[in-house]
């Protein structure tokens, strides 16, 4: 068997790897990640399993390929120097020389004896050689070599945008497996899907799997599982960073709970969240603040204006991350947040705000991302704040995709009375807590949030 070395793919998708002696078609639209997936297969084969690999390219030169792959953390030059990899450049080959080059190619394969081969791309190859000769090559030359050596070959094929046709329509009839990489439009972004309609001698549980392309290459969405031993409750509470709010909640927030702060612009949602992460960081807990709306310097300045010791907290346990989510799919955003959680291992987390995510994601996709994130934070006992910029009357909470999944909902609102702004707040929901049912007045001062009866 030939495993890809991509942990999720080998563990959940093709558990036994590609069957030995197989030709696998990897088809997809331009930019779907065909080259990255195939190159990863060859690279991991050499790096992790000590198996020689060959990459045959009609698409880019050796220099271009090496430079592009090095940016993804794959050093093919190192493998070549160790005798584990060979790149065969056929970019400039024309029709008049193709027969000669095929002979040279087969001699190189026979001499090098690779366990893994990539042909990039079979579509260009068919353009040069013609359909019938391509079929003969796949059947009698490359196919026989792969089966005789118990090797595995990935054949990359271009799938024209907006069509169901794969390559030239002949490749799928002579291969042992088909993997299709495709796009699905999600508003401003596209979701990447791997579809596996056919793998001989292998069973695939699902036909589709979601993935993203990151600086590490291909990463799949791993659906979190909440094991029984992780589902137990705890009576330990932690502070909100606001003494009066702790009292209103019956002694603070249960560790591992999720909190939704919902209110209009100017109600102080971020200020409540800053109280939370700063106070807990100063009490010795690792804290993470992720902002999709403001750069770090504005967050720091706002905290200092409210008298909150953010710089001291950052010297201790607080980390702040900021980025604009508009160019990322929900999966990409989820994987980035998960990476931060895994690397920093926080006890408290703020996501500010869900409104920014909603502007660039479909509601169903955002709800799915929040559900997965909730499973991770519950398993790790991370107490999490989400902010949402919406008007609330303390009775109806918008965006039920978030409100039904959280443990605590705090509503914030304001109105103008006698020429001045008055702010009001209420704890709309707090599971397993004897919380205040009153509507309270609060102000945002140079000391932060102050809550009154």
Secondary structure, DSSP 4 states (H G I P E B T S, - for coil): -B--S-HHIIIIISTT-BPTTEEEEEEE-TTSSHHHHHHHHHHHHHHHH---EEEEESSS-HHHHHHHHHTTT--HHHHHHTTSEEEEE-TT--GGGHHHHHHHHHHHHHHH--SEEEEETHHHHHHHH-HHHHHHIIIIIIHHHHHHHT-EEEEEEE--TT----TTSSGGGS-SEEEEEEEEEETTEEEEEEEEEEETT---S-SEEEEEEETTEEEE-PPP---GGG------EE--S-HHHHHHTTSSEETT-EEEEEE-TTS-HHHHHHHHHHHHHHTT--EEEEESSS-HHHHHHHHHHTT--HHHHHHHTEEEEE--GGGS-HHHHHHHHHHHHHHH--SEEEEE-HHHHHTTS-HHHHHHHHHHHHHHHHHTT-EEEEEEE----SS--S-HHHHTT-SEEEEEEEEEETTEEEEEEEEEEETT-----SEEEEEEETTEEEE--
